Structure formats: C-alpha cells, structure tokens
Amino acid sequence: MSSVPSRSSQLSEMSVAEEPAGRWAAVLTIADLAPGDMAAVAVGDLRIAIYNIEGQFFATENVCTHAFAILTDGWLEGNIIECPLHAGQFDVRTGCALGDPVTCNLRAFKTRVRGDRLEIFVP
C-alpha cells in the first residue's frame, strides 16, 4: 500500500519548488539615493546599477551589452539610461535595449525596500 502525501505537505513541497534560487542582498540605504539619481553597487562579482525613478527603485547590470562601459557613468533621463561610450539606451525598469547600437537587453533584478534598506534579488 503506497502512502499518499497529505494536502499540506503537497502545498509545502510546491512552495519550495516554485521559490526561485537566489538571495536578497541589501545594497544601500534608500535615503542615499534621491529620485532621479543612480548608484553603482557590487554584489559578489556582479556590477549592478541602482536607479531611483520617482521614488521607485530599479536595478540592472551596470555594464553596457554593446561594449564595456559602466552605465552609471552615463546619463539618466526619466527611466532611460544612456551609455557613455556609444549612446546606447536602455529602459531601467525592464533592462530592454531601445535601439542601435545596443541589441541585447540588460539583466534586470527585482528590488524591494525593507525598513530603510534597498535590497535586490540576486539569482
């Protein structure tokens, strides 16, 4: 006779399986990044750009996908970051490349505020 798992253990197993692998990392204090500003942070070997767009926080890779350039050395206009090297543009909310010369999207990271700290989810 085989044992059938209870409904609660099935839900528990499902929750664990659906939880993405990774961790939340505190990267800065929210008071340190005013609306319209951006900051460069590192989490392990990852170079990450943090953006404050009208009080909402977004995070992407901080290196242009077209050529090696640090995006936080570029220009932030609304929700668009422009690379300082060849003027490639990305939407910081999604990481989407917005046209030539960039054709590859940036990796975007989930963000959350815990107390006075901003955290990003690092897979």
C-alpha positions in Angstrom: 0.0 0.0 0.0 1.5 3.3 -1.1 1.4 6.4 1.0 -0.2 9.5 -0.4 1.2 12.8 0.8 -1.3 15.0 2.6 -2.6 18.2 1.0 -0.5 20.4 3.4 2.8 18.5 2.5 2.0 18.8 -1.2 1.5 22.6 -0.8 4.7 22.9 1.2 6.7 21.0 -1.4 5.1 23.1 -4.2 6.1 26.3 -2.4 9.7 25.2 -2.1 9.9 24.1 -5.7 8.4 27.4 -7.0 10.7 29.5 -4.9 13.5 30.8 -7.3 17.1 30.1 -6.4 19.0 33.1 -5.1 19.0 35.5 -2.3 18.1 39.1 -1.3 21.1 41.4 -0.8 20.9 44.7 0.9 22.7 47.2 -1.3 22.1 50.7 0.1 20.1 52.9 2.4 17.1 54.4 0.5 17.9 57.9 1.8 21.2 57.7 0.0 19.6 57.7 -3.5 17.3 60.6 -4.3 14.7 60.5 -7.1 16.4 60.8 -10.5 19.7 59.5 -9.2 21.6 56.3 -9.7 24.3 54.4 -7.9 26.8 51.7 -8.7 27.0 48.7 -6.3 28.7 45.3 -6.3 27.2 42.1 -5.1 29.8 39.4 -5.3 31.2 39.6 -8.8 28.1 41.4 -10.2 28.3 45.1 -11.1 24.8 46.5 -10.6 23.2 49.9 -11.2 20.5 51.1 -8.9 18.1 53.7 -10.1 15.5 55.8 -8.2 12.8 56.7 -10.7 10.2 59.0 -9.0 10.6 57.0 -5.7 10.6 53.6 -7.3 13.8 51.6 -7.3 15.1 49.5 -10.2 18.3 47.5 -10.7 20.1 46.3 -13.8 23.5 45.1 -14.8 25.9 48.1 -14.8 27.9 47.2 -17.9 26.6 48.0 -21.4 25.8 45.0 -23.5 27.3 46.6 -26.6 30.8 47.4 -25.4 32.4 47.6 -22.0 31.2 50.8 -20.4 29.8 51.5 -16.9 26.2 52.7 -17.3 26.2 54.8 -14.1 28.9 56.9 -15.8 26.2 57.7 -18.4 23.1 59.9 -18.3 19.8 59.1 -16.7 16.7 60.8 -18.2 13.5 59.6 -16.7 13.5 55.8 -17.0 16.2 55.8 -19.7 19.9 55.2 -19.1 22.3 56.2 -21.9 25.6 54.5 -22.2 28.6 57.0 -22.0 30.5 55.2 -24.7 28.3 54.9 -27.8 25.0 56.5 -26.6 23.1 53.2 -26.5 19.9 53.4 -24.4 18.1 51.0 -22.1 14.8 51.2 -20.1 16.0 50.8 -16.5 12.6 49.4 -15.5 13.0 46.3 -17.7 16.6 46.3 -19.0 15.2 46.4 -22.6 17.6 47.8 -25.2 16.0 50.7 -27.1 17.8 50.5 -30.4 21.2 50.8 -32.1 23.9 50.4 -31.3 22.6 48.1 -28.5 20.8 45.0 -29.5 21.0 42.9 -26.3 18.9 43.6 -23.2 20.4 44.2 -19.7 19.6 41.7 -17.0 17.2 43.4 -14.6 17.0 42.5 -10.9 14.0 42.5 -8.6 14.1 45.1 -5.8 12.4 45.6 -2.5 12.5 48.0 0.4 13.0 46.5 3.9 12.9 49.2 6.6 15.3 51.9 5.3 17.4 49.5 3.2 17.0 48.7 -0.5 17.5 45.0 -1.4 17.9 43.3 -4.8 17.3 39.7 -5.6 20.4 38.0 -6.9 19.8 34.7 -8.6 
